[in-house]
Amino acid sequence: MFVIDSVVLAAAALRRDTRHRDAIKILSAIGAGRLGKCLFTDYVLAETLTLIRFSGRGGVEASNKAYELLLASRNLELVRLNDIELKTAGEIFKKYPRLSFTDSTTVALMYARGIKALISFDTGFDGVPGIERREEV
């Protein structure tokens, strides 16, 4: 099982993103079921849609389409953090200055579920114990 980050999801939607092709390969593998279920938090959903809508390369239509696709995917599972995970995210956020709060929610989810593999282009996750960041699958 994997967790997927917003930078990958946004790059897949933004054709002019420098990592667009890499992101499409990843999402194709997920869509084909080669990775099993991939989880993402409600915070990642919010960040992804915001990045797409306001990046200057996406816009309203692209973010609306991404919203529909992300929620309809059989192999992407949206997870809402519980109170304990949210508290853990806050502790992680305070401890790791290279992580955004959204990134901290991802780490909290991974810790709570015992998941080590993260699909992300964001090097801010590097050095966080127990997280194995992958840029390709």
C-alpha positions as CSV (number, residue, x, y, z in Angstrom):
1,M,0.0,0.0,0.0
2,F,1.1,3.5,-0.8
3,V,0.2,7.0,0.2
4,I,0.3,9.7,-2.6
5,D,1.2,13.3,-2.3
6,S,-0.5,16.4,-3.7
7,V,2.5,17.4,-5.9
8,V,2.1,14.1,-7.9
9,L,-1.6,14.5,-8.2
10,A,-1.3,18.2,-9.3
11,A,1.5,17.5,-11.7
12,A,-0.7,14.9,-13.4
13,A,-3.4,17.5,-14.0
14,L,-1.0,20.3,-15.1
15,R,0.3,19.5,-18.6
16,R,3.0,22.1,-18.5
17,D,4.3,20.9,-15.1
18,T,7.9,19.7,-15.4
19,R,6.9,16.4,-13.7
20,H,3.7,15.9,-15.7
21,R,4.9,12.8,-17.6
22,D,6.3,11.2,-14.4
23,A,3.0,11.8,-12.6
24,I,0.9,10.4,-15.5
25,K,3.0,7.2,-15.4
26,I,2.4,6.9,-11.7
27,L,-1.4,7.5,-12.0
28,S,-1.6,5.1,-14.9
29,A,0.0,2.4,-12.7
30,I,-2.5,3.2,-9.9
31,G,-5.4,3.2,-12.3
32,A,-4.4,-0.2,-13.7
33,G,-4.3,-1.6,-10.1
34,R,-0.6,-2.4,-10.2
35,L,0.0,-0.7,-6.8
36,G,-3.2,-1.7,-5.0
37,K,-5.0,1.1,-3.1
38,C,-3.2,4.4,-2.7
39,L,-4.4,6.6,0.1
40,F,-4.5,10.4,0.4
41,T,-5.8,12.6,3.0
42,D,-8.6,15.2,2.8
43,Y,-5.8,17.8,3.3
44,V,-4.0,16.5,0.2
45,L,-7.2,16.7,-1.7
46,A,-7.6,20.4,-0.7
47,E,-4.0,21.2,-1.5
48,T,-4.1,19.4,-4.9
49,L,-7.3,21.2,-6.0
50,T,-6.0,24.6,-4.8
51,L,-2.6,24.0,-6.7
52,I,-4.4,23.1,-9.9
53,R,-7.0,25.9,-9.7
54,F,-4.6,28.8,-8.9
55,S,-1.3,27.6,-10.5
56,G,-1.9,29.7,-13.6
57,R,-1.5,26.5,-15.6
58,G,-4.7,24.8,-14.5
59,G,-7.8,26.8,-13.7
60,V,-11.4,26.2,-12.7
61,E,-12.2,23.5,-15.3
62,A,-9.0,21.6,-14.6
63,S,-9.5,21.6,-10.8
64,N,-13.2,20.6,-11.1
65,K,-12.2,17.7,-13.4
66,A,-9.4,16.6,-11.0
67,Y,-12.0,16.7,-8.1
68,E,-14.3,14.4,-10.0
69,L,-11.5,12.0,-11.1
70,L,-9.9,11.8,-7.7
71,L,-13.1,10.9,-5.9
72,A,-14.2,8.4,-8.6
73,S,-11.0,6.4,-8.8
74,R,-11.3,2.9,-7.5
75,N,-7.6,2.7,-6.6
76,L,-7.3,6.1,-4.8
77,E,-8.8,6.2,-1.3
78,L,-9.6,9.4,0.4
79,V,-9.0,9.2,4.2
80,R,-10.1,11.8,6.7
81,L,-7.9,12.1,9.7
82,N,-9.3,11.3,13.1
83,D,-8.5,13.5,16.2
84,I,-5.5,11.4,17.2
85,E,-4.0,11.6,13.7
86,L,-4.6,15.3,13.6
87,K,-2.8,15.8,16.9
88,T,0.1,13.7,15.6
89,A,0.2,15.8,12.5
90,G,0.5,18.9,14.7
91,E,3.5,17.3,16.5
92,I,5.1,16.4,13.3
93,F,4.6,19.9,11.9
94,K,6.3,21.4,14.9
95,K,9.2,18.9,14.7
96,Y,10.0,19.0,10.9
97,P,10.4,22.6,9.5
98,R,10.6,21.3,5.9
99,L,7.1,19.9,6.0
100,S,3.9,21.8,5.4
101,F,1.0,21.1,7.6
102,T,-0.5,19.0,4.8
103,D,2.7,17.0,4.5
104,S,2.5,16.5,8.2
105,T,-1.0,15.0,7.9
106,T,0.4,12.6,5.3
107,V,3.1,11.4,7.7
108,A,0.6,11.1,10.5
109,L,-1.6,8.9,8.4
110,M,1.4,6.8,7.4
111,Y,2.4,6.3,11.0
112,A,-1.1,5.5,12.1
113,R,-1.6,2.9,9.3
114,G,1.9,1.5,9.4
115,I,2.6,2.5,5.8
116,K,6.2,3.2,4.8
117,A,5.9,4.0,1.1
118,L,5.1,7.5,-0.1
119,I,4.8,8.6,-3.8
120,S,6.0,12.2,-3.9
121,F,8.3,14.5,-5.7
122,D,8.7,16.6,-2.6
123,T,12.2,16.2,-1.0
124,G,10.8,17.7,2.2
125,F,9.8,14.2,3.3
126,D,13.4,13.0,3.1
127,G,14.9,12.4,6.5
128,V,11.6,11.8,8.2
129,P,12.0,8.5,10.0
130,G,10.0,5.6,8.7
131,I,9.1,7.2,5.4
132,E,10.4,5.8,2.1
133,R,9.7,8.4,-0.6
134,R,9.5,7.2,-4.2
135,E,9.3,9.3,-7.3
136,E,8.5,6.4,-9.6
137,V,6.8,3.1,-9.3
